[in-house]
């Protein structure tokens, strides 16, 4: 809990009190041990005084923004600096006030600066009375020294199916992305990583005068939160990790798990749709429904299907539809639309209205910032991406047979094959920090097996699984998991054991919508291909 005594101690003795906690915990085989000079250099970051100001004339005065400095390289904090944009929505109560709740929406590459504004109107009063809501743009993202590679629209399209005749072009594309990123960003790229972002979170903690922080992270944000608990276990207070990344599978394995998870989701969809053939007319048996879909794919491969002015090949349909099948009703409506379009019948897609995008306070963010940050983190976090393009070819051929909907997309060549090595090794998450993991059974971006992987790694955590729950993101969708999460955030009480609850019938058929720009949460066709 924040107190005036804590704030005084921070201001008077940050070098003595905070630095030994921050630096040794973050040291690794590739980060030099801190010296006295290093510790002194870092102390100035911990004692910053943010210049809070109203974020925008059109936002509430209680929603404030500031920019602080963090070192590019925590092993050499006296060197180059990065800007880190932070925001807060302060609670008006003092009696219940516990501290701060840091927020992250996922990505990598997702801006979290406006999350307090979004969640300020959505979180229960008991949670908002307990915490100041704190958002931030992770390093390299949005207003936090954003990275950019100068990628064209075509170069940002990374969902590439394996085809023998186009594989050489895909290899050239992957190499081009890596070359362009290093030409623009150089050595900065190895520091746009989850470990360094976790270190930034600990600087935010110190700057705000907190001994510990609480945290709500979605999707990629669960991995960021898990890494923080591993690096700073005694600084983690109440952590809610929603729609979880399996830390044992970052990052190539997490892209491949999309294909693995899509096949059972597709099978479930064929069964559900066959039972409702009178409504959708896609087939009276699961086999017939499957045939209807793949006949459309084959037709589009011969001649692209015009869907509301967008010409879709069979590969486009496979890539677009992967996430759709996790929400059976949404998927049925989508395939009906495809079928009508294939028959030449003009028809609107009947898709859900997208959630409104958050206000953007960016002024100079590169157009490809999302993709540049995405690849920077994925390639910096994992040093053992295969380097031989033929490995990707073999894996894509294998997985297309094993997982026909998306297997070749998941295993095909990625820019990380050509990324320069030299960053830190992947963080092994294995701790007993108390936390709460939330997971829908039918999550397209972080499938159930992924959430179970995080639960195995975090032995002090408890997990709530929403059976029949579909969509990416749990807390805030009024699911059966919300009460448990609210109780934990407001009181600190974790369930005594893992919980399984059932989604409402309507929620089981259609993905819930979060009031956040989460990847995959805004309707069909397809997510933004992020975590």
Secondary structure, 3 states (H helix, E strand, C coil): CCCHHHHHHHHHHHHHHCHHHHHHHHCECCECCCCHHHHHHHHHHHCCCCCCEECCCCCCCCEEEEEEEEECCHHHCCCCEEEEEEEEECCCCCCCCCEEEEEECCCCCCECCCHHHHHHCCCCHHHHCCEEEEEEECCCCCCCCCCCCCCCHHHHCCCCCCCCCCHHHHHHHHHHHHHHHHHHHHHHHHHCCHHHHHHHHHHHHHHCCCCCEEEEEECHHHHHHHHHHHHCHHHEEEEEEECCCCHHHCCHHHHHHHHHHHHHHHHHHHHHHHCCHHHHCCCCCHHHHHHHHHHHHHHHHHCCEEECCEEECHHHHHHHHCHHHHCHHHHHHHHHHHHHHHCCCCCCCCCCCCCCCCCCCCCCCCCCHHHHHHHHHHHHHCCCCCCCHHHHHHHHHHHHHHCCCCHHHHHCCCHHHHCCCCCCCCCCCCECCCCEEEEEEECCCCCHHHHHHHHHHECCCEEEEEEEEECCCCCCCCCCCHHHHHHHHHHCCCCCCCEEEECCHHHHHCCCCCCCCCCCCCCCCCCCCCC
